[in-house]
Each structure stands twice: as structure tokens, then as C-alpha cells.
Amino acid sequence: MQSNGIKSVTATGQKTQQKTQQKTHIRELGINFDRWYAVARSTEVQNQPLAVTIWKRAIVLFRDSAGTINALEDRCPHRQVKLSHGKIKGDLIECAYHGWRFNPQGECAEVDYLAENQKLPNCQIQSYPVKEQNGFIWLFPGDATKAETIDLLDLFEWEHLNYIATVSVINCQAHYSFLIDNLMDMYHGHLHEDLQAWANPVLDTLEIDEERVTARYQAQSYYKIDKIWSISQLFFKSLRQLHPEPLEVSYIYPNWASTLGNDFKIYCLVCPVSETQTKAYLIHFTSLNAFWRLHKLPVWFRKFIKDSCFGAAQKLLDGLVRQDVLMIEEEQQAFLQNSERKSYELNRALASVQKLMRSQAENG
């Protein structure tokens, strides 16, 4: 009897150990914290604090008196309420509850009702490296000593006078891996019908390293920006004509970038919120490089054109996002209902993409 008992306990222990050693499901992976994440647009942070979340970490963004952006843990250590409910006072952020004020380093700097014989509370909340670049606020949630050794994704087109920008916000109740799979798989253009910018993709080559997976497709584009009236193709379907164009998509952890011929560049800046929520910014750039006469005009006039045309592709981009989010959220719900159900995949790029997600999450 004793021997059977020992065998039973041993078998149970082995099963527990095997279960512990099983890999985290791709749809439940965490993130590599030692990367820069776009958590807000610059225009979102003005005179009031802004609450953001990066992988279950609540963070508050605010500008000091010089307009410099700062990032702190979004809690007052006094009563643990959110600092993002408060106000900005000079270079300090003030808690809405009792008015405790904190400097950009996360130290308690002022308490109005402090008695003469009392010292300021010796409490400190976490501060985060933060940068403002190319119209976005980027936050580094990992080891702060590594921040300067890691590059941000460069959106040089944001300031370049030859590119017209449109921004759409993605808020989806799904794990970030579903969004990345969607962005890297160009065969899903079937979903978009009249909003589709590309057609007939054929995966040609894959380029893979520790930070990036690039998939190159042979495809066709509905748009060609080569005449002064070309941008009207964004609004009038009858003006679009299919023609061959190379299509390239890259997962540059943790973000995504795509080019369609020489006319369009799209970025997706991904901010994972939790296992079942993702926020992202989809930025579409239409190139004006073909208009060489435009380049000879005064800079102020070119800037006026760039600013006036901002958001020219808004209806198109928002429509694409709505359709994609619907599918992505259905995928998430299907996974939650039955995580063991097998999915079948034909696009060989996605296996490499998911391998990169896993290696980054495990190393971070």
C-alpha cells in the first residue's frame, strides 16, 4: 500500500513538473520591457495629466513648465489613488485627493498641510524614461539603464515635407499577437473589399533576424501617385487601376512597418495593454516624391500643403481598422472559449513572426 502511494505521489509530481515546463501559449505571451513603446500622440498631452497603460502597468504622462514630457507610476503613495486624476503645478504633478505634489523623479516635493515639525514623506514612485519624437510619446518600461542603448523606431516621414500623414487609433480587446498576425498576413485583403489597397499577393521571400521579420510579397496596387490629381484616388474608386507593385511588411519588434511600391508607407506602433487588450497607432503616409516641381516651391508653402492634407486617407484607414478589429476580437473570443482548438495556417511568414514574439518576450 505504501509503495502504491509513493508511485501515485511521484506520478502527480511529474505531471505538475511537465505542466510547469510547458511553454506559455503565444496568445498569452508577455512583452520585452526593454524596448521603446509609443504610448500617446504628442497632442494628447497638453495641460493635463494623461493616463496610459503598458502591459498592466498604469503610468501617468505630464508636461512640466518647460513643456518637457515626464512619466511616473500612476499612483499617489499616500492613499494609492491615481495621480492622473490630478493637476500640473509648475514642474510638479498634484494628487487630486490631498494635494500631495511629486517631481518628475517620483519624489514627494510638497504637502501644503505639512506641520513645521514634520518632514516630507520619504516615499517615492517609479519614474520612467520617456521621449517625444516624430509626433509621438515613447516610453521605456524596462531597465532604465538600457534605455539609451535601444533605438526608437524612426518615423522620418512625420516631419518630411514629401509625405502626407493620416493616423488611426486601434483599440482592440485582444492579445497583441492577433494584431501582429493580421498585419503580417497580406492574404487577408479579401476582408477589405472596396477599401483594399493591394491585391493578388504572393509571398516571395522572408528575411529573419533577432529583431525583425520581413516578408516580401509580389502584389498589385490600386493606387499610383504620379499626377497632381492622383490623391483623389483615395476618394473615387473609379480612378483606381491595378498595376504590379512590390509589397513589403516587417515586424520590427514591437512595431510593424509596410511599404507598397513607392507611394505608400504604413507604420503600426503597438502598445500591449494586457493579455486581452491592445492599443496601437496606425500611421499612413502618402508619398509626394514623384512631384519634382513641388519640391522647388518655398518650404512654407510645402509645409502648408502637408498640414492641410493631414488625414486625407482617414476614411480609408478607419474603415480598414474597423474591419480588422472585428476579426481580431473574434479570434480572441474563440481562443478564450477553447484555447486547445487547433488553427490551420498556410502563410509561412507567421511561424517566424510568432517565434520572434516568443524570443523577445522570454528575453525581456
ABEGO torsion letter per residue (X at the ends): XAAAAAAAAAAAAAAAAAAAABBBBAAABBBBABBBBBABBAAABBABBBBBBBGGBBBBBBBBAAGBBBBBBBBBAAAGBBAAABBBBEABBBBAAAGBBBBAAGBBABBAABBAABBBBBBBBBBBBBBBBGGBBBBBABBAAAAAABBBBBBAAAABAABBBBBBBBBBBBBAAAAAAAAABAAAAAAAEAABABBGBBBABBBBBAABBBBBBBBBBABBBABAAAAAAAABAAABBBBBBBBBBBBBOABBBBBBEAABBBBBBBBBABAABBBBBBBBBBBAAABAAAAABBAAAAAAAAAAABGAAAAAAAAAAAAAAAAAAAAAAAAAABAABBBBBABAAAAAAAAAAAAAAAAX
